[in-house]
Every structure is written in C-alpha cells, then in structure tokens.
Amino acid sequence: VASPIKKKPLSMGVPEKIRISGGELILGSEYDSARIRKRGSEADVTPVLEKMREAGVKPASLTPEQWRMLFSGRSLQLNDGRMLMVVKEPSGYGVKLTEVAALKRKVTEMEL
C-alpha cells in the first residue's frame, strides 16, 4: 500500500519579501503583519491586511504579482466582481473596495 504524499503546509509558501516599486513589502508569517521598506524607512501597513479581511479578502490568497499591483496604485478585480485598491492616505495606507454595477456597464460599438 502506497503511503499518501504529504503536502507542505501553506505557511511554507508565504512570501516573506515581495519587491514593489521603490522598495519591498515584508509580510509576517500567517499574514499577521506587513511592512513596507523604502529608501531606508519603514511603514507599518498591517491595517491594510485587517481591512482586507473585514472586506472578505484573504491576504494569503494573493500572489506576489497581485501584491505588486496593489502597492503600485493599480486595482485588482476580485472573483465577485469588486475592485480592490490599496491607497496612500495622510495617515498611511488604506483599502478601497468598489462595487461593479452590472447594469451600468456600457458596450461601445464602432462602425468601420
């Protein structure tokens, strides 16, 4: 009888440091903390993780490329159609979550 293959725990795949524009995002184990290090200074961005969880987004589900998108000012479309953005605020970083209204989408057609 063959023994089952053991998978590595998910925490093993957690990226500790992710290169972002002008610095790096440092994520704590189990995504319990986050810091941005740029040009010799550090900023605590743990509240971003907390706000993401409150909005129903699991930080562990994001890929390094998605983290780079969020911290470069671009938005990320979630599976449910909402758009997630990380925004720079006077007090640090925040999270902006927008709903996509299906009825307001327009299709533009052009005749050639």
DSSP file (Angstrom, degrees, kcal/mol; ACC not computed):
  #  RESIDUE AA STRUCTURE BP1 BP2  ACC     N-H-->O    O-->H-N    N-H-->O    O-->H-N    TCO  KAPPA ALPHA  PHI   PSI    X-CA   Y-CA   Z-CA
    1    1 A V              0   0    0      0, 0.0     2,-0.2     0, 0.0     0, 0.0   0.000 360.0 360.0 360.0 126.2    0.0    0.0    0.0
    2    2 A A        -     0   0    0      1,-0.1     3,-0.1     3,-0.0     0, 0.0  -0.527 360.0-123.7 -76.3 139.2    1.5    3.3   -1.1
    3    3 A S        -     0   0    0     -2,-0.2    -1,-0.1     1,-0.1     3,-0.1  -0.576  33.3-100.8 -81.1 146.7    1.6    6.0    1.6
    4    4 A P        -     0   0    0      0, 0.0     2,-0.4     0, 0.0    -1,-0.1  -0.330  37.1-108.8 -66.6 147.3   -0.1    9.3    0.8
    5    5 A I        -     0   0    0     -3,-0.1     2,-0.4     1,-0.0    -3,-0.0  -0.618  31.4-133.2 -76.9 130.0    2.1   12.2   -0.3
    6    6 A K        -     0   0    0     -2,-0.4     2,-0.3    -3,-0.1    -1,-0.0  -0.715  15.9-143.5 -87.4 131.9    2.3   14.8    2.3
    7    7 A K        -     0   0    0     -2,-0.4     3,-0.1     1,-0.1    -1,-0.0  -0.652  23.2-106.2 -90.6 149.6    1.8   18.4    1.2
    8    8 A K        -     0   0    0     -2,-0.3     5,-0.1     1,-0.1    -1,-0.1  -0.476  44.5 -97.6 -69.6 144.7    3.8   21.2    2.6
    9    9 A P    >   -     0   0    0      0, 0.0     3,-1.7     0, 0.0     4,-0.5  -0.300  31.2-117.2 -59.5 148.9    1.9   23.5    5.0
   10   10 A L  G >  S+     0   0    0      1,-0.3     3,-1.6     2,-0.2     4,-0.3   0.819 111.6  67.7 -58.6 -32.0    0.5   26.6    3.3
   11   11 A S  G >  S+     0   0    0      1,-0.3     3,-0.9     2,-0.2    -1,-0.3   0.743  88.9  66.4 -63.5 -21.0    2.6   28.8    5.6
   12   12 A M  G <  S+     0   0    0     -3,-1.7    -1,-0.3     1,-0.2    -2,-0.2   0.815 100.2  50.5 -67.5 -28.7    5.7   27.4    3.8
   13   13 A G  G <  S+     0   0    0     -3,-1.6    -1,-0.2    -4,-0.5    -2,-0.2   0.408  79.1 121.6 -90.7   2.6    4.6   29.2    0.6
   14   14 A V    <   -     0   0    0     -3,-0.9     2,-0.5    -4,-0.3    46,-0.0  -0.507  66.1-127.6 -68.6 122.5    4.1   32.6    2.3
   15   15 A P        -     0   0    0      0, 0.0    12,-0.3     0, 0.0     3,-0.1  -0.585  20.4-167.1 -72.9 123.8    6.3   35.1    0.5
   16   16 A E  S    S+     0   0    0     -2,-0.5    11,-2.1     1,-0.3     2,-0.4   0.913  73.9  23.6 -78.3 -42.1    8.2   36.9    3.2
   17   17 A K  E     -A   26   0A   0      9,-0.2     2,-0.5     7,-0.0    -1,-0.3  -0.990  65.5-172.6-129.1 131.6    9.5   39.7    1.0
   18   18 A I  E     -A   25   0A   0      7,-2.8     7,-3.3    -2,-0.4     2,-0.3  -0.986  26.1-125.1-124.3 125.3    7.9   41.0   -2.2
   19   19 A R  E     +A   24   0A   0     -2,-0.5     2,-0.3     5,-0.2     5,-0.3  -0.519  37.2 173.5 -68.6 127.0    9.7   43.6   -4.4
   20   20 A I  E >   -A   23   0A   0      3,-2.1     3,-2.3    -2,-0.3     2,-0.1  -0.808  47.4 -59.0-126.5 171.7    7.4   46.6   -5.0
   21   21 A S  T 3  S-     0   0    0      1,-0.3     3,-0.1    -2,-0.3    -1,-0.0  -0.301 122.6  -5.4 -55.0 117.0    8.1   49.9   -6.7
   22   22 A G  T 3  S-     0   0    0      1,-0.2    17,-0.6    -2,-0.1    -1,-0.3   0.532 136.9  -3.0  77.8   7.1   10.9   51.6   -4.9
   23   23 A G  E <  S-AB  20  38A   0     -3,-2.3    -3,-2.1    15,-0.2     2,-0.3  -0.892  84.1 -68.7 176.9-145.1   11.2   49.1   -2.1
   24   24 A E  E     -AB  19  37A   0     13,-2.2    13,-2.8    -2,-0.3     2,-0.5  -0.997  20.9-134.6-146.4 149.7    9.8   45.9   -0.7
   25   25 A L  E     -AB  18  36A   0     -7,-3.3    -7,-2.8    -2,-0.3     2,-0.6  -0.903  22.5-158.4-100.3 126.6    6.7   44.6    1.1
   26   26 A I  E     -AB  17  35A   0      9,-3.3     9,-2.2    -2,-0.5     2,-0.4  -0.932   6.3-164.6-112.7 114.9    7.5   42.4    4.0
   27   27 A L  E     - B   0  34A   0    -11,-2.1     7,-0.2    -2,-0.6     3,-0.1  -0.837  13.9-132.9-102.4 133.5    4.7   40.1    5.1
   28   28 A G    >   -     0   0    0      5,-3.2     3,-1.9    -2,-0.4     5,-0.1  -0.288  43.0 -74.2 -75.3 166.0    4.8   38.3    8.5
   29   29 A S  G >  S+     0   0    0      1,-0.3     3,-1.3     2,-0.2    -1,-0.2  -0.327 121.9  12.0 -60.9 143.4    4.1   34.7    8.9
   30   30 A E  G 3  S-     0   0    0      1,-0.2    -1,-0.3   -19,-0.1    30,-0.1   0.660 123.2 -84.4  60.6  17.5    0.4   33.8    8.6
   31   31 A Y  G <  S+     0   0    0     -3,-1.9    -1,-0.2     1,-0.1    -2,-0.2   0.867  90.9 138.4  55.0  39.7   -0.1   37.3    7.2
   32   32 A D    <   +     0   0    0     -3,-1.3     2,-0.3     1,-0.1    -2,-0.1   0.619  68.7  17.2 -88.1 -13.6   -0.4   38.7   10.7
   33   33 A S        -     0   0    0     -4,-0.1    -5,-3.2    -5,-0.1     2,-0.3  -0.984  61.4-166.8-152.6 159.6    1.7   41.8    9.9
   34   34 A A  E     -B   27   0A   0     -2,-0.3    11,-2.5    -7,-0.2    12,-0.6  -0.988   5.2-179.2-151.5 141.7    3.0   43.8    7.0
   35   35 A R  E     -BC  26  44A   0     -9,-2.2    -9,-3.3    -2,-0.3     2,-0.5  -0.976  18.3-142.8-137.5 151.4    5.6   46.5    6.5
   36   36 A I  E     -BC  25  43A   0      7,-2.7     7,-2.4    -2,-0.3     2,-0.6  -0.974  13.3-163.2-113.5 129.3    6.9   48.5    3.5
   37   37 A R  E     +BC  24  42A   0    -13,-2.8   -13,-2.2    -2,-0.5     2,-0.4  -0.956  18.3 164.2-113.8 117.7   10.6   49.3    3.4
   38   38 A K  E >   -BC  23  41A   0      3,-2.4     3,-2.7    -2,-0.6   -15,-0.2  -0.996  64.2 -20.2-135.9 129.9   11.5   52.1    1.0
   39   39 A R  T 3  S-     0   0    0    -17,-0.6     3,-0.1    -2,-0.4    -1,-0.1   0.825 127.1 -46.1  44.6  45.9   14.8   54.0    0.9
   40   40 A G  T 3  S+     0   0    0      1,-0.2     2,-0.3     0, 0.0    -1,-0.3   0.348 119.2  98.5  86.1  -7.8   15.8   53.2    4.4
   41   41 A S  E <   -C   38   0A   0     -3,-2.7    -3,-2.4     2,-0.0     2,-0.4  -0.805  56.6-148.6-113.0 158.1   12.5   53.9    6.1
   42   42 A E  E     -C   37   0A   0     -2,-0.3     2,-0.4    -5,-0.2    -5,-0.2  -0.950   6.6-166.5-125.7 144.5    9.7   51.5    7.1
   43   43 A A  E     -C   36   0A   0     -7,-2.4    -7,-2.7    -2,-0.4     2,-0.5  -0.998  23.1-127.6-129.5 134.1    6.0   51.9    7.3
   44   44 A D  E     +C   35   0A   0     -2,-0.4    49,-0.3    -9,-0.2    -9,-0.3  -0.687  29.1 172.1 -79.2 122.6    3.6   49.5    9.1
   45   45 A V    >>  +     0   0    0    -11,-2.5     3,-1.3    -2,-0.5     4,-0.8   0.046  38.5 119.9-118.7  23.6    0.8   48.5    6.7
   46   46 A T  H >>  +     0   0    0    -12,-0.6     4,-1.8     1,-0.3     3,-0.6   0.850  67.3  65.6 -56.7 -36.9   -0.7   45.8    8.9
   47   47 A P  H 3> S+     0   0    0      0, 0.0     4,-2.6     0, 0.0    -1,-0.3   0.814  93.7  61.6 -57.7 -27.2   -4.1   47.8    9.0
   48   48 A V  H <> S+     0   0    0     -3,-1.3     4,-2.2     2,-0.2    -2,-0.2   0.926 104.0  47.8 -61.7 -44.1   -4.3   47.0    5.2
   49   49 A L  H <X S+     0   0    0     -4,-0.8     4,-2.2    -3,-0.6    -1,-0.2   0.911 112.0  49.8 -62.5 -42.1   -4.4   43.3    6.0
   50   50 A E  H  X S+     0   0    0     -4,-1.8     4,-2.2     1,-0.2    -2,-0.2   0.904 111.4  47.7 -64.2 -42.3   -7.0   43.8    8.6
   51   51 A K  H  X S+     0   0    0     -4,-2.6     4,-1.5     2,-0.2    -1,-0.2   0.854 109.3  54.3 -68.7 -34.1   -9.2   45.9    6.3
   52   52 A M  H  <>S+     0   0    0     -4,-2.2     5,-3.0    -5,-0.2     4,-0.2   0.931 109.3  47.8 -63.0 -44.5   -8.8   43.3    3.6
   53   53 A R  H ><5S+     0   0    0     -4,-2.2     3,-1.7     1,-0.2    -2,-0.2   0.913 108.3  54.4 -62.6 -42.2  -10.0   40.6    6.0
   54   54 A E  H 3<5S+     0   0    0     -4,-2.2    -1,-0.2     1,-0.3    -2,-0.2   0.833 107.5  51.6 -59.5 -32.1  -13.0   42.7    7.0
   55   55 A A  T 3<5S-     0   0    0     -4,-1.5    -1,-0.3    -3,-0.2    -2,-0.2   0.434 125.3-104.2 -85.1   0.4  -14.0   43.0    3.4
   56   56 A G  T < 5S+     0   0    0     -3,-1.7     2,-0.5     1,-0.3    -3,-0.2   0.633  78.2 133.9  88.4  13.9  -13.8   39.2    3.0
   57   57 A V      < -     0   0    0     -5,-3.0    -1,-0.3    -6,-0.2    -2,-0.2  -0.858  49.4-142.4-100.2 129.1  -10.5   39.1    1.1
   58   58 A K    >   -     0   0    0     -2,-0.5     3,-2.1     1,-0.2     4,-0.4  -0.810   2.9-154.9 -91.2 112.2   -7.9   36.6    2.3
   59   59 A P  G >  S+     0   0    0      0, 0.0     3,-1.5     0, 0.0    -1,-0.2   0.833  92.9  62.5 -54.8 -33.0   -4.4   38.1    2.1
   60   60 A A  G 3  S+     0   0    0      1,-0.3   -29,-0.1   -30,-0.1   -30,-0.0   0.700  93.6  64.2 -66.9 -17.5   -2.9   34.6    1.8
   61   61 A S  G <  S+     0   0    0     -3,-2.1     2,-0.3     2,-0.1    -1,-0.3   0.605  83.1  96.6 -82.4 -10.1   -4.8   34.1   -1.5
   62   62 A L    <   -     0   0    0     -3,-1.5     0, 0.0    -4,-0.4     0, 0.0  -0.580  68.8-135.6 -84.7 141.5   -2.9   36.9   -3.3
   63   63 A T     >  -     0   0    0     -2,-0.3     4,-2.2     1,-0.1     5,-0.2  -0.457  29.0-105.6 -84.3 163.0    0.1   36.1   -5.5
   64   64 A P  H  > S+     0   0    0      0, 0.0     4,-2.4     0, 0.0     5,-0.1   0.890 123.1  54.3 -55.8 -38.5    3.3   38.2   -5.3
   65   65 A E  H  > S+     0   0    0      1,-0.2     4,-2.2     2,-0.2     5,-0.1   0.888 107.1  50.2 -63.9 -38.1    2.3   39.8   -8.7
   66   66 A Q  H  > S+     0   0    0      2,-0.2     4,-2.4     1,-0.2    -1,-0.2   0.890 109.1  51.3 -67.2 -38.8   -1.1   40.8   -7.2
   67   67 A W  H  X S+     0   0    0     -4,-2.2     4,-2.3     2,-0.2    -2,-0.2   0.925 109.4  51.0 -61.4 -43.6    0.6   42.4   -4.2
   68   68 A R  H  < S+     0   0    0     -4,-2.4     4,-0.3     1,-0.2   -47,-0.3   0.910 109.8  50.5 -60.6 -42.0    2.9   44.3   -6.5
   69   69 A M  H ><>S+     0   0    0     -4,-2.2     5,-2.0     1,-0.2     3,-1.3   0.942 110.6  48.8 -58.9 -48.9   -0.2   45.6   -8.5
   70   70 A L  H ><5S+     0   0    0     -4,-2.4     3,-1.0     1,-0.3    16,-0.6   0.886 112.9  46.0 -61.8 -40.8   -2.0   46.7   -5.3
   71   71 A F  T 3<5S+     0   0    0     -4,-2.3    -1,-0.3     1,-0.2    -2,-0.2   0.347 105.7  61.0 -89.3   8.8    1.0   48.6   -3.9
   72   72 A S  T < 5S-     0   0    0     -3,-1.3    -1,-0.2    -4,-0.3    -2,-0.2   0.222 123.0 -98.7-110.9  11.8    1.7   50.3   -7.3
   73   73 A G  T < 5S+     0   0    0     -3,-1.0     2,-0.2     1,-0.3    -3,-0.2   0.469  83.5 125.5  90.9   1.7   -1.6   52.0   -7.3
   74   74 A R      < -     0   0    0     -5,-2.0    12,-0.4    -6,-0.2    -1,-0.3  -0.590  56.4-121.1 -92.5 158.1   -3.5   49.6   -9.6
   75   75 A S        -     0   0    0     -2,-0.2     2,-0.5    10,-0.1    10,-0.2  -0.613  14.0-143.0 -97.0 159.0   -6.7   47.9   -8.7
   76   76 A L  E     -D   84   0B   0      8,-2.6     8,-2.8    -2,-0.2     2,-0.5  -0.983  13.1-135.5-122.9 124.7   -7.3   44.1   -8.5
   77   77 A Q  E     -D   83   0B   0     -2,-0.5     6,-0.2     6,-0.2     2,-0.1  -0.700  22.3-145.8 -83.4 125.7  -10.6   42.6   -9.6
   78   78 A L    >   -     0   0    0      4,-3.3     3,-2.1    -2,-0.5   -21,-0.0  -0.389  27.9-101.7 -84.7 165.6  -11.9   40.0   -7.2
   79   79 A N  T 3  S+     0   0    0      1,-0.3    -1,-0.1     2,-0.1    -2,-0.0   0.786 121.6  55.5 -58.6 -29.3  -13.8   36.9   -8.1
   80   80 A D  T 3  S-     0   0    0      2,-0.1    -1,-0.3     1,-0.0     3,-0.1   0.372 122.5-102.8 -88.2   6.4  -17.1   38.5   -7.1
   81   81 A G  S <  S+     0   0    0     -3,-2.1    -2,-0.1     1,-0.3     2,-0.0   0.230  79.3 130.8  95.9 -14.0  -16.5   41.5   -9.4
   82   82 A R        -     0   0    0     17,-0.1    -4,-3.3    -5,-0.1     2,-0.5  -0.360  54.1-129.7 -71.0 154.4  -15.5   44.0   -6.8
   83   83 A M  E     -DE  77  98B   0     15,-2.5    15,-2.6    -6,-0.2     2,-0.4  -0.923  18.0-157.9-108.2 129.7  -12.3   46.1   -7.3
   84   84 A L  E     +DE  76  97B   0     -8,-2.8    -8,-2.6    -2,-0.5     2,-0.3  -0.901  14.7 174.6-108.8 132.7   -9.7   46.2   -4.5
   85   85 A M  E     - E   0  96B   0     11,-2.6    11,-3.2    -2,-0.4     2,-0.6  -0.992  26.0-143.4-136.1 144.8   -7.2   49.0   -4.3
   86   86 A V  E     - E   0  95B   0    -16,-0.6     2,-0.4   -12,-0.4     9,-0.2  -0.948  29.4-166.8-103.6 125.0   -4.6   50.0   -1.7
   87   87 A V  E     - E   0  94B   0      7,-2.3     7,-3.1    -2,-0.6     2,-0.5  -0.882  22.0-121.5-119.3 146.2   -4.4   53.8   -1.4
   88   88 A K  E     - E   0  93B   0     -2,-0.4     5,-0.3     5,-0.2     7,-0.0  -0.721  36.3-178.8 -83.6 127.5   -1.9   56.1    0.1
   89   89 A E  E >   - E   0  92B   0      3,-4.1     3,-1.8    -2,-0.5     0, 0.0  -0.806  42.9-103.4-121.9 163.5   -3.5   58.3    2.8
   90   90 A P  T 3  S+     0   0    0      0, 0.0     3,-0.1     0, 0.0    -1,-0.1   0.847 124.1  45.6 -55.6 -33.0   -2.1   61.0    5.0
   91   91 A S  T 3  S-     0   0    0      1,-0.1     2,-0.4    -3,-0.0    -3,-0.0   0.412 130.4 -81.8 -92.5   3.6   -2.1   58.6    8.0
   92   92 A G  E <  S-E   89   0B   0     -3,-1.8    -3,-4.1   -49,-0.0     2,-0.4  -0.993  78.6 -17.5 139.8-132.6   -0.5   55.7    6.0
   93   93 A Y  E     -E   88   0B   0     -2,-0.4     2,-0.2   -49,-0.3    -5,-0.2  -0.885  54.9-178.3-116.1 147.1   -2.2   53.2    3.6
   94   94 A G  E     -E   87   0B   0     -7,-3.1    -7,-2.3    -2,-0.4     2,-0.4  -0.786  24.1-114.7-133.0 177.7   -5.8   52.3    3.3
   95   95 A V  E     -E   86   0B   0     -2,-0.2     2,-0.5    -9,-0.2    -9,-0.2  -0.959  19.1-164.7-120.2 134.3   -8.0   49.9    1.3
   96   96 A K  E     -E   85   0B   0    -11,-3.2   -11,-2.6    -2,-0.4     2,-0.5  -0.982   5.8-173.6-119.3 128.1  -10.6   51.0   -1.2
   97   97 A L  E     -E   84   0B   0     -2,-0.5     2,-0.4   -13,-0.2   -13,-0.2  -0.981   5.5-170.4-124.4 121.3  -13.2   48.4   -2.3
   98   98 A T  E     -E   83   0B   0    -15,-2.6   -15,-2.5    -2,-0.5     2,-0.3  -0.889  17.0-132.6-116.6 144.5  -15.6   49.3   -5.1
   99   99 A E        -     0   0    0     -2,-0.4     2,-0.7   -17,-0.2   -17,-0.1  -0.651  16.3-135.3 -87.7 146.9  -18.7   47.5   -6.3
  100  100 A V        -     0   0    0     -2,-0.3     2,-0.8     5,-0.0     3,-0.1  -0.923  13.9-145.2-104.7 116.3  -19.2   47.0  -10.0
  101  101 A A    >   -     0   0    0     -2,-0.7     3,-1.3     1,-0.2     4,-0.4  -0.719   5.6-159.8 -84.0 110.0  -22.7   47.7  -11.0
  102  102 A A  G >  S+     0   0    0     -2,-0.8     3,-0.9     1,-0.3    -1,-0.2   0.820  88.8  56.5 -60.1 -33.0  -23.6   45.2  -13.8
  103  103 A L  G 3  S+     0   0    0      1,-0.2    -1,-0.3    -3,-0.1    -2,-0.1   0.717 102.4  55.7 -74.3 -19.1  -26.4   47.4  -15.1
  104  104 A K  G <  S+     0   0    0     -3,-1.3    -1,-0.2     2,-0.1     2,-0.2   0.460  78.1 113.9 -93.6  -0.5  -24.2   50.4  -15.6
  105  105 A R    <   -     0   0    0     -3,-0.9     2,-0.4    -4,-0.4    -3,-0.0  -0.506  52.8-156.4 -70.9 137.2  -21.7   48.7  -17.9
  106  106 A K        -     0   0    0     -2,-0.2     2,-0.6     2,-0.0    -2,-0.1  -0.901  10.1-148.8-117.1 144.6  -21.8   50.1  -21.4
  107  107 A V        -     0   0    0     -2,-0.4     2,-0.5     2,-0.0    -2,-0.0  -0.959  14.4-154.1-110.9 122.1  -20.7   48.4  -24.5
  108  108 A T        -     0   0    0     -2,-0.6     2,-0.4     2,-0.0    -2,-0.0  -0.841  10.0-166.4 -99.3 127.3  -19.4   50.8  -27.1
  109  109 A E        -     0   0    0     -2,-0.5     2,-0.4     2,-0.0    -2,-0.0  -0.874   2.4-162.7-112.8 146.7  -19.6   49.8  -30.7
  110  110 A M        -     0   0    0     -2,-0.4     2,-0.4     2,-0.0    -2,-0.0  -0.994  11.2-141.6-130.7 131.1  -17.9   51.4  -33.6
  111  111 A E              0   0    0     -2,-0.4    -2,-0.0     1,-0.1     0, 0.0  -0.737 360.0 360.0 -89.9 138.3  -18.7   51.0  -37.2
  112  112 A L              0   0    0     -2,-0.4    -1,-0.1     0, 0.0    -2,-0.0   0.400 360.0 360.0 -99.4 360.0  -15.9   50.8  -39.7
